[in-house]
């Protein structure tokens, strides 16, 4: 999933720079933002489980 989202972000950035899409930069970086949010959620969940199990 990580590689797919990063590749998708790269494609969107290149398309934006070459003028193929007229999206806002927020939409261009949405896959990267989703990947960051997913990882923060996973780390937070792991910390919460670790604290609960102690």
C-alpha positions as CSV (number, residue, x, y, z in Angstrom):
1,X,0.0,0.0,0.0
2,X,2.9,2.4,0.8
3,X,4.5,2.1,-2.6
4,X,1.2,2.5,-4.4
5,X,0.3,5.7,-2.6
6,X,3.7,7.2,-3.0
7,X,3.7,6.3,-6.7
8,X,0.3,7.8,-7.1
9,X,1.5,11.0,-5.4
10,X,4.5,11.1,-7.7
11,X,2.2,10.7,-10.8
12,X,-0.1,13.5,-9.6
13,X,2.8,15.9,-8.9
14,X,4.3,15.3,-12.3
15,X,0.9,15.7,-13.9
16,X,0.3,19.0,-12.1
17,X,3.8,20.3,-13.0
18,X,3.3,19.4,-16.6
19,X,-0.1,21.1,-16.7
20,X,-2.1,17.9,-17.4
21,X,-4.4,18.4,-14.4
22,X,-5.6,21.7,-12.8
23,X,-6.2,20.3,-9.3
24,X,-5.3,22.1,-6.1
25,X,-2.1,21.0,-4.5
26,X,-4.1,19.7,-1.6
27,X,-5.8,17.2,-3.9
28,X,-2.4,16.3,-5.5
29,X,-0.9,15.4,-2.1
30,X,-4.0,13.6,-0.8
31,X,-2.5,10.1,-1.2
32,X,0.6,11.1,0.8
33,X,-1.6,12.7,3.5
34,X,-3.7,9.5,3.7
35,X,-0.5,7.4,4.0
36,X,0.8,9.7,6.9
37,X,-2.6,9.6,8.7
38,X,-2.7,5.8,8.3
39,X,0.8,5.4,9.8
40,X,0.1,7.8,12.7
41,X,-3.1,5.8,13.4
42,X,-1.2,2.5,13.4
43,X,1.6,3.8,15.7
44,X,-1.0,5.3,18.1
45,X,-2.9,2.1,18.2
46,X,0.2,0.1,18.9
47,X,1.2,2.4,21.7
48,X,-2.4,2.2,23.2
49,X,-2.4,-1.6,23.0
50,X,1.1,-1.8,24.6
51,X,0.1,0.6,27.4
52,X,-3.1,-1.4,28.0
53,X,-1.4,-4.8,28.1
54,X,1.1,-3.8,30.7
